[in-house]
Amino acid sequence: MVRVNFRKNYGVEESRIYQFFKELGYEHIGSNNKSIRVEDKIIPTEVFVRKTKAGRYHLHLSFGYKYSGTEKYPQIKVFAHFDVIKVVHGREKHFADRMGKRDIGEIYKIGRKLKKEKLGFLEEKDQKCAHGTLETENKDKLMDYINKKKYKKYDKGKYRKELVDSQYTLSLFSQEKFIHVVCVYAKIIGYIHDLNKRMANAELNRIVKYVSSNKF
């Protein structure tokens, strides 16, 4: 699963966003108030699905606001994953696609169309972050890595490691039996944060390698 933020343009009603996803072939199947958590905080979402030959895209949308300095702007937080559908012993089974490339490809497509319709846009940070999925049973090893690498917690589910002229940030959230990690790397030049997706992916790969190792 990936988690990204779309900035919603001012004056765009939520009903127009629902219609936008319907135009993309998505069906709104209801609300969910228990699936996605950041630590002990539940994130209520509206759930949309779009079926394909191989399975279905599954989106959780959370509408809210974000503060940037003194400005408050409308935001859509989107949690997305793809379910591969297979028939096992005569019964339909859903398997989460763990690769993430299909998820982020769908997000980019949604972002392009959202911008074209002048409804909003995918925020820059979410174009240059790395996404990973781990089993919940690996939470202790994940936290061990975070502590060993001297990440400091600065908010619920958020950790930062500051270097001389750059920083890594990790955002964690859980959904069912999975922990999802979003990693961002920024080169700090004065007041500018120059984001680098390659560096974010490299750190995420180190996390996955550590968690999957036998050492603890």
Secondary structure, 3 states (H helix, E strand, C coil): CEEEEEEECCCCCHHHHHHHHHHCCCEEEEEECCCEEECCEECCEEEEEEECCCEEEEEEEEEEEEEECCEEEEEEEEEEEEEEEEEECCEEEEEECCCCHHHHHHHHHHHHHHHHCCCEEECHHHHCCEEEEEEHHHHHHHHHHHHHCCCEEEECCEEEEECCCEEEEEEEEEECCEEEEEEEEEEEECCEEEECHHHHHHHHHHHHHHHHCCCC
